[in-house]
Amino acid sequence: MRALPAAATHPALVARAPRTFPVHTVRRGFGIGRLLLAFLGVVALAGYFDYVLGFATFQIANYFSYFTVLSGMAAVVAFVVAAIVAFRHATDPPWLDWFRLLVTTYITVSGIVFLTIVIQSSTRDYTIEVPWSSQLLHFWIPAIALLDWLTDAGKARLPWKILAWILVVPSIWGVFTLIRGSVVGWYPYFFLDPVQVRGPLETAVYCLAALLLFTAIAAVLTATSRLPQPALRREPIAA
């Protein structure tokens, strides 16, 4: 009897084989998306810098006092590094996803806080403009970064102890901003300015709410990293 051809090499079976995308193709897509997101961040930061310089009383040093600007700069670095890793590896090293989680948390909270300030501005007799650069920094980039995090199957499983580190940077920034503000007489956000609040207690309440928000967002992101990740097919694309 003549031996039957192997199933893997049978022409009919090969023709009917489903098209599968290898892991490096998926990761390359994430890498390209992150590079585009980094470019968008640079454009937004430059546009916002040009916008704030239009105010006669504004000083360049104040630009780098905004938490949104600092977290946005860190986000650009995170996007570029994450893109390079995605091009070269099927999964992220834990240290990178620690960094990504911190940055994603910070830019997300910045957007939520800014939206709250815009909404409350109508009750405090002043108007806040939201130029295109500010919309990118506060809303679009955080939203896309969250989507990148939630859909990335290559991220590491992060430990809950990362929540102990999430408040370090905001706390240092807050103390520095309060001290600097008392010296130069300028604060990046109204709830830190003693002139615009009813007293230290109101500032403390706002700061506590922000810290709780940081922790909550980070907890959600950490939880999603611990969910079962969908397996990526490693087979080459069938002809």
SERO-4910 file (N, C-alpha, C, O; in steps of 0.05 Angstrom, whole numbers):
BEGIN
 pado doro    nc1    nc2    nc3   cac1   cac2   cac3    cc1    cc2    cc3    oc1    oc2    oc3
  Met    A     17    -24      0      0      0      0     18     25      0     39     26     13
  Arg    A      8     45    -15     24     70    -16     18     87      8     -5     90     17
  Ala    A     39     98     20     35    115     43     20    141     36     26    153     15
  Leu    A      2    149     53    -12    174     49      6    198     55     23    195     73
  Pro    A      3    220     41     20    243     47     14    254     74     -9    253     84
  Ala    A     34    266     87     30    277    114      9    299    113      7    314     93
  Ala    A     -7    301    134    -29    320    134    -19    348    132    -32    365    120
  Ala    A      4    353    144     14    381    144     22    390    117     24    414    112
  Thr    A     28    371     98     38    379     72     17    374     50     23    379     27
  His    A     -7    364     57    -27    359     38    -37    385     26    -44    403     41
  Pro    A    -37    388     -1    -44    414    -14    -71    424     -6    -75    447     -1
  Ala    A    -91    405     -4   -118    414      2   -120    425     31   -133    445     36
  Leu    A   -105    411     49   -105    421     77    -91    447     79   -100    465     95
  Val    A    -69    451     65    -55    476     66    -72    499     56    -72    521     67
  Ala    A    -87    494     35   -104    514     23   -126    523     42   -134    546     42
  Arg    A   -136    504     59   -157    511     77   -147    520    104   -163    527    122
  Ala    A   -121    521    108   -110    529    134   -117    558    140   -114    575    123
  Pro    A   -125    565    164   -132    592    171   -108    610    172    -86    601    178
  Arg    A   -112    635    165    -90    654    167    -86    662    196   -104    672    209
  Thr    A    -62    659    205    -56    666    233    -34    687    234    -15    686    218
  Phe    A    -36    705    254    -16    726    256      4    720    278     -4    714    300
  Pro    A     29    720    271     50    713    291     52    735    312     44    758    307
  Val    A     64    728    334     66    747    356     82    771    349     76    793    358
  His    A    103    768    332    120    791    326    104    811    309    110    835    309
  Thr    A     84    802    294     68    820    278     50    837    296     48    862    292
  Val    A     38    825    316     22    840    335     39    860    351     31    883    354
  Arg    A     61    851    360     78    868    376     89    891    359     93    913    369
  Arg    A     95    886    334    104    907    317     82    929    314     88    952    312
  Gly    A     57    920    313     35    939    311     34    956    336     30    981    334
  Phe    A     38    944    360     39    960    384     62    979    384     60   1002    393
  Gly    A     85    970    374    109    987    373    104   1011    355    111   1034    363
  Ile    A     92   1008    332     87   1030    314     67   1049    327     70   1074    326
  Gly    A     46   1038    340     26   1055    353     38   1071    376     31   1095    379
  Arg    A     57   1060    390     70   1074    413     88   1096    403     90   1118    415
  Leu    A    101   1091    380    118   1113    369    101   1136    359    108   1159    363
  Leu    A     78   1130    347     59   1151    339     49   1166    363     45   1190    363
  Leu    A     43   1151    385     34   1164    409     55   1182    422     49   1203    432
  Ala    A     80   1173    420    102   1190    430    105   1216    414    109   1237    425
  Phe    A    102   1213    388    103   1236    370     80   1256    376     84   1280    377
  Leu    A     57   1244    381     34   1261    388     39   1275    415     31   1298    418
  Gly    A     52   1262    433     58   1274    459     78   1298    456     75   1319    468
  Val    A     98   1294    439    117   1316    434    103   1340    421    108   1363    429
  Val    A     86   1335    402     71   1356    389     53   1371    409     52   1396    409
  Ala    A     40   1356    426     22   1368    446     38   1385    466     29   1407    473
  Leu    A     61   1375    476     77   1389    495     88   1415    482     88   1436    495
  Ala    A     97   1414    457    107   1437    443     84   1458    439     88   1482    442
  Gly    A     61   1447    431     38   1465    427     29   1479    453     22   1503    452
  Tyr    A     30   1464    474     22   1476    500     42   1496    510     35   1516    522
  Phe    A     68   1491    504     89   1510    512     85   1536    497     87   1558    508
  Asp    A     79   1534    471     74   1558    455     49   1573    465     48   1597    465
  Tyr    A     29   1558    474      4   1570    484      9   1586    509      1   1609    511
  Val    A     22   1574    529     25   1587    555     44   1611    553     43   1629    569
  Leu    A     62   1610    533     81   1633    530     66   1657    520     77   1679    521
  Gly    A     41   1654    511     26   1677    502     16   1694    524      6   1716    520
  Phe    A     17   1685    549      9   1701    572     32   1718    581     55   1709    585
  Ala    A     27   1744    584     48   1764    589     62   1758    616     86   1763    618
  Thr    A     47   1749    636     59   1745    662     70   1717    666     80   1711    688
  Phe    A     69   1701    646     78   1673    649    109   1671    647    121   1684    630
  Gln    A    121   1654    664    149   1649    663    154   1620    653    139   1602    659
  Ile    A    176   1617    639    182   1591    628    185   1569    649    176   1547    645
  Ala    A    196   1577    672    199   1557    694    172   1546    703    171   1523    712
  Asn    A    151   1563    701    125   1554    710    114   1531    693     99   1514    702
  Tyr    A    122   1531    668    113   1510    649    121   1482    660    105   1464    658
  Phe    A    144   1480    671    154   1454    681    144   1449    709    153   1429    722
  Ser    A    126   1466    719    115   1461    746     88   1447    744     78   1436    764
  Tyr    A     76   1446    720     51   1431    716     56   1401    718     74   1391    706
  Phe    A     40   1388    734     42   1359    736     35   1346    710     47   1325    703
  Thr    A     17   1358    695     10   1347    668     34   1348    650     38   1328    635
  Val    A     49   1369    650     73   1371    633     94   1351    640    105   1337    623
  Leu    A     99   1349    666    120   1330    675    112   1301    669    128   1285    660
  Ser    A     87   1294    675     78   1267    669     76   1262    639     80   1240    630
  Gly    A     70   1283    623     69   1280    594     97   1275    583    100   1260    564
  Met    A    117   1288    594    145   1283    585    153   1255    592    166   1242    576
  Ala    A    146   1246    616    152   1218    624    138   1199    606    148   1177    600
  Ala    A    114   1206    598     98   1188    580    112   1185    553    112   1163    542
  Val    A    123   1206    543    136   1204    517    160   1185    519    164   1168    501
  Val    A    175   1187    540    197   1168    545    187   1139    547    198   1121    535
  Ala    A    165   1136    562    154   1109    565    144   1097    539    148   1074    533
  Phe    A    131   1114    522    121   1104    496    144   1096    478    142   1075    465
  Val    A    166   1111    478    188   1105    460    202   1079    470    207   1061    453
  Val    A    207   1077    496    220   1053    506    202   1028    501    212   1007    493
  Ala    A    176   1031    507    158   1009    503    156   1001    474    153    977    468
  Ala    A    159   1020    456    158   1014    427    183    998    419    181    978    405
  Ile    A    206   1006    429    231    992    423    230    963    433    238    944    419
  Val    A    220    959    457    217    933    469    198    916    453    202    892    448
  Ala    A    175    928    444    155    913    429    167    904    402    159    883    392
  Phe    A    185    919    390    197    911    365    216    887    369    220    872    350
  Arg    A    227    884    393    248    865    397    240    840    413    252    819    411
  His    A    219    843    429    212    821    447    181    815    446    165    833    441
  Ala    A    174    790    452    146    782    452    132    792    477    107    795    476
  Thr    A    146    796    499    134    806    524    151    828    535    174    832    529
  Asp    A    138    844    553    152    866    566    166    856    591    156    838    605
  Pro    A    189    867    597    202    861    624    186    875    645    174    896    640
  Pro    A    185    864    669    169    876    691    175    905    696    157    921    702
  Trp    A    201    913    695    209    940    702    196    960    682    188    982    690
  Leu    A    193    952    657    180    970    638    151    974    644    141    996    642
  Asp    A    137    953    651    109    955    657    104    969    684     83    981    688
  Trp    A    123    968    702    122    985    726    122   1014    717    105   1030    726
  Phe    A    140   1021    700    142   1048    691    117   1057    675    107   1078    679
  Arg    A    108   1039    658     84   1045    642     60   1049    660     44   1067    655
  Leu    A     57   1032    680     34   1035    698     35   1062    713     14   1075    715
  Leu    A     58   1069    723     61   1095    737     53   1118    718     38   1135    726
  Val    A     65   1118    694     60   1140    675     31   1140    667     19   1162    666
  Thr    A     19   1117    661     -9   1117    652    -27   1126    675    -47   1140    669
  Thr    A    -21   1119    699    -36   1129    722    -34   1159    724    -55   1173    728
  Tyr    A    -10   1170    722     -6   1199    726    -20   1215    704    -33   1235    710
  Ile    A    -18   1207    679    -31   1223    658    -61   1220    659    -76   1238    651
  Thr    A    -71   1197    668   -100   1193    670   -111   1211    692   -132   1224    688
  Val    A    -98   1211    715   -107   1228    737   -105   1258    730   -123   1273    737
  Ser    A    -84   1265    715    -82   1293    706   -106   1301    690   -116   1323    693
  Gly    A   -114   1283    672   -138   1289    655   -163   1292    672   -179   1310    667
  Ile    A   -167   1274    691   -191   1275    708   -191   1301    725   -212   1314    727
  Val    A   -168   1307    737   -166   1331    753   -171   1356    736   -185   1375    745
  Phe    A   -159   1357    712   -163   1381    695   -192   1384    687   -202   1406    687
  Leu    A   -205   1362    681   -234   1363    674   -250   1374    697   -268   1389    694
  Thr    A   -243   1365    721   -256   1375    745   -252   1405    749   -271   1420    756
  Ile    A   -228   1414    744   -222   1443    746   -238   1459    725   -248   1480    732
  Val    A   -239   1449    701   -255   1463    680   -284   1465    688   -297   1485    684
  Ile    A   -295   1443    698   -323   1443    706   -328   1463    729   -348   1477    730
  Gln    A   -310   1463    749   -313   1480    772   -307   1510    766   -314   1527    782
  Ser    A   -293   1515    744   -286   1543    738   -310   1561    736   -309   1585    742
  Ser    A   -333   1550    727   -357   1566    724   -368   1575    750   -382   1595    752
  Thr    A   -361   1561    772   -371   1569    798   -352   1587    813   -358   1597    835
  Arg    A   -329   1593    801   -308   1609    814   -303   1635    798   -282   1648    801
  Asp    A   -321   1642    780   -320   1667    766   -295   1670    748   -284   1692    746
  Tyr    A   -286   1649    736   -264   1651    717   -268   1629    696   -281   1609    701
  Thr    A   -256   1634    673   -259   1615    650   -232   1603    643   -212   1617    643
  Ile    A   -232   1577    638   -207   1563    630   -210   1556    601   -228   1542    593
  Glu    A   -191   1565    585   -190   1557    557   -178   1529    555   -160   1521    570
  Val    A   -188   1514    535   -178   1487    531   -169   1485    502   -183   1475    485
  Pro    A   -144   1494    496   -134   1493    468   -129   1465    459   -131   1446    475
  Trp    A   -124   1461    433   -120   1434    422    -98   1419    436   -100   1395    441
  Ser    A    -76   1434    443    -54   1421    456    -62   1410    484    -53   1388    492
  Ser    A    -78   1425    498    -87   1417    524   -106   1393    522   -106   1375    539
  Gln    A   -123   1394    501   -141   1371    497   -125   1345    492   -132   1324    502
  Leu    A   -103   1347    476    -87   1324    471    -74   1314    497    -75   1290    503
  Leu    A    -62   1332    512    -48   1324    537    -66   1313    558    -60   1293    572
  His    A    -90   1325    561   -107   1317    583   -127   1296    577   -136   1281    594
  Phe    A   -135   1293    551   -156   1275    545   -149   1253    525   -151   1229    530
  Trp    A   -139   1261    501   -134   1242    480   -111   1223    486   -114   1198    483
  Ile    A    -88   1234    494    -65   1216    499    -70   1198    523    -64   1174    520
  Pro    A    -82   1207    545    -88   1188    567   -107   1166    558   -104   1143    566
  Ala    A   -127   1173    542   -147   1153    532   -133   1132    515   -139   1108    518
  Ile    A   -116   1141    497   -102   1122    479    -83   1105    495    -79   1081    490
  Ala    A    -69   1117    515    -51   1102    532    -65   1081    548    -55   1058    551
  Leu    A    -89   1087    558   -105   1067    572   -113   1044    553   -112   1021    561
  Leu    A   -121   1051    529   -128   1031    509   -104   1013    503   -106    989    500
  Asp    A    -80   1025    501    -56   1010    496    -51    990    519    -44    967    514
  Trp    A    -55   1000    543    -50    983    567    -70    959    567    -62    936    572
  Leu    A    -95    965    563   -116    945    566   -115    924    544   -122    901    549
  Thr    A   -105    931    520   -105    912    498    -79    898    494    -76    880    478
  Asp    A    -58    906    509    -32    894    506    -30    867    520    -32    865    544
  Ala    A    -27    846    504    -25    819    515      4    812    523      8    790    534
  Gly    A     23    830    519     50    824    525     60    836    551     83    834    558
  Lys    A     42    849    566     51    863    591     55    842    613     43    820    613
  Ala    A     71    850    632     78    832    654     56    832    675     40    850    677
  Arg    A     56    811    691     38    808    714     50    824    737     71    815    747
  Leu    A     38    845    745     50    863    765     41    857    793     17    849    797
  Pro    A     58    860    813     50    854    841     35    878    853     38    901    843
  Trp    A     19    873    873      4    894    886     21    914    901     12    936    907
  Lys    A     46    906    907     63    924    922     70    950    906     80    969    918
  Ile    A     64    950    880     69    974    864     52    997    874     59   1020    870
  Leu    A     29    991    887     12   1012    898     26   1029    919     19   1052    924
  Ala    A     46   1017    932     60   1031    953     79   1053    941     87   1071    954
  Trp    A     85   1050    915    103   1069    902     88   1090    886    100   1110    878
  Ile    A     63   1086    881     48   1103    862     46   1132    873     44   1151    857
  Leu    A     47   1136    899     43   1162    911     69   1177    916     69   1200    925
  Val    A     92   1165    910    118   1177    916    121   1203    900    126   1224    911
  Val    A    118   1200    874    123   1223    856    102   1246    861    110   1269    864
  Pro    A     76   1240    862     57   1261    868     62   1275    895     58   1299    897
  Ser    A     70   1260    914     75   1272    941     99   1291    940     98   1313    951
  Ile    A    121   1282    927    144   1299    924    137   1324    908    145   1346    915
  Trp    A    123   1320    886    115   1343    870     97   1363    886    101   1387    884
  Gly    A     79   1352    902     61   1369    917     76   1386    938     71   1410    940
  Val    A     94   1374    952    110   1388    972    127   1410    959    128   1433    968
  Phe    A    140   1402    937    157   1422    922    140   1445    912    148   1468    914
  Thr    A    116   1439    901     99   1460    889     89   1479    910     88   1503    906
  Leu    A     82   1469    934     73   1486    955     95   1504    965     91   1528    970
  Ile    A    119   1493    968    142   1510    977    149   1530    956    153   1554    962
  Arg    A    151   1522    931    158   1540    909    136   1562    906    143   1585    902
  Gly    A    111   1554    908     89   1573    906     90   1595    927     84   1618    921
  Ser    A     97   1587    951     99   1607    973    122   1627    968    121   1649    979
  Val    A    141   1619    952    164   1636    947    159   1654    923    164   1678    924
  Val    A    149   1643    901    145   1658    876    117   1670    874    113   1687    857
  Gly    A     99   1661    890     72   1671    889     55   1661    866     36   1674    857
  Trp    A     61   1637    856     46   1625    833     43   1596    838     62   1582    846
  Tyr    A     19   1586    832     12   1557    836      0   1547    810    -16   1561    797
  Pro    A      7   1523    801     -4   1513    776    -33   1506    777    -46   1505    756
  Tyr    A    -44   1501    801    -72   1493    803    -85   1508    826    -73   1514    846
  Phe    A   -111   1516    822   -124   1534    841   -125   1522    869   -123   1537    888
  Phe    A   -129   1496    872   -133   1484    898   -107   1484    915   -108   1478    939
  Leu    A    -85   1491    903    -60   1494    918    -55   1523    926    -37   1529    943
  Asp    A    -70   1542    915    -65   1570    919    -82   1579    944   -107   1577    943
  Pro    A    -69   1588    965    -84   1597    989   -104   1619    983   -124   1622    998
  Val    A    -99   1635    963   -117   1658    957   -143   1648    945   -164   1660    948
  Gln    A   -142   1625    931   -166   1615    917   -181   1593    931   -201   1583    921
  Val    A   -173   1586    955   -187   1566    971   -195   1579    998   -186   1600   1005
  Arg    A   -212   1565   1012   -223   1575   1037   -203   1571   1061   -208   1581   1083
  Gly    A   -182   1557   1056   -163   1552   1077   -147   1527   1072   -152   1513   1053
  Pro    A   -128   1521   1089   -111   1497   1086   -127   1471   1086   -119   1452   1073
  Leu    A   -150   1471   1100   -166   1446   1101   -177   1439   1073   -177   1416   1066
  Glu    A   -186   1459   1058   -196   1454   1031   -174   1444   1013   -178   1425    998
  Thr    A   -150   1455   1015   -127   1445   1000   -121   1416   1007   -116   1400    990
  Ala    A   -122   1410   1033   -117   1383   1042   -137   1363   1032   -130   1341   1024
  Val    A   -163   1372   1031   -184   1354   1020   -179   1348    991   -182   1325    982
  Tyr    A   -173   1369    975   -167   1365    947   -143   1346    943   -144   1328    926
  Cys    A   -122   1351    958    -98   1334    955   -104   1305    963    -95   1286    950
  Leu    A   -119   1301    984   -126   1274    992   -143   1260    971   -139   1236    965
  Ala    A   -162   1275    959   -178   1263    938   -161   1255    914   -165   1234    902
  Ala    A   -141   1272    908   -123   1266    885   -107   1241    891   -103   1224    874
  Leu    A    -97   1238    916    -81   1215    923    -97   1189    923    -88   1168    914
  Leu    A   -122   1191    931   -140   1168    930   -146   1160    901   -148   1137    894
  Leu    A   -148   1181    884   -153   1175    855   -128   1162    843   -131   1143    827
  Phe    A   -105   1171    850    -80   1158    840    -80   1129    847    -75   1111    831
  Thr    A    -87   1123    873    -86   1096    882   -107   1079    869   -102   1056    861
  Ala    A   -131   1090    865   -153   1075    852   -146   1068    823   -150   1045    815
  Ile    A   -136   1087    808   -129   1082    780   -107   1061    778   -109   1043    762
  Ala    A    -87   1064    795    -65   1045    794    -74   1017    802    -65    997    791
  Ala    A    -93   1015    821   -103    989    829   -118    976    806   -115    952    802
  Val    A   -133    991    791   -148    980    768   -128    970    747   -131    948    736
  Leu    A   -108    986    741    -88    978    721    -72    953    730    -67    936    714
  Thr    A    -66    952    755    -52    929    766    -69    904    764    -59    883    756
  Ala    A    -94    907    770   -113    884    769   -115    874    740   -116    850    736
  Thr    A   -116    892    721   -118    883    693    -93    868    684    -94    851    666
  Ser    A    -70    876    695    -45    862    687    -45    833    698    -29    817    688
  Arg    A    -61    828    719    -61    802    731    -83    783    720    -85    760    727
  Leu    A    -99    794    701   -119    777    688   -105    758    668    -83    764    659
  Pro    A   -118    736    662   -106    718    641   -103    733    615   -122    744    605
  Gln    A    -79    732    604    -74    746    579    -80    727    555    -73    703    556
  Pro    A    -93    737    534    -98    721    510    -72    712    498    -53    728    494
  Ala    A    -71    686    490    -46    675    478    -44    685    450    -63    685    434
  Leu    A    -19    693    443    -14    702    415     -3    678    399     15    665    409
  Arg    A    -14    674    376     -4    652    359     24    659    349     29    681    340
  Arg    A     41    639    349     69    644    341     74    632    313     96    634    303
  Glu    A     54    619    301     58    607    275     60    629    253     48    650    256
  Pro    A     75    624    233     77    643    211     50    645    196     34    626    197
  Ile    A     46    667    182     21    670    167     21    650    145     40    647    129
  Ala    A     -2    635    143     -4    615    122     -6    628     94    -17    649     91
  Ala    A      4    614     75      4    625     48    -24    623     36    -28    632     13
***
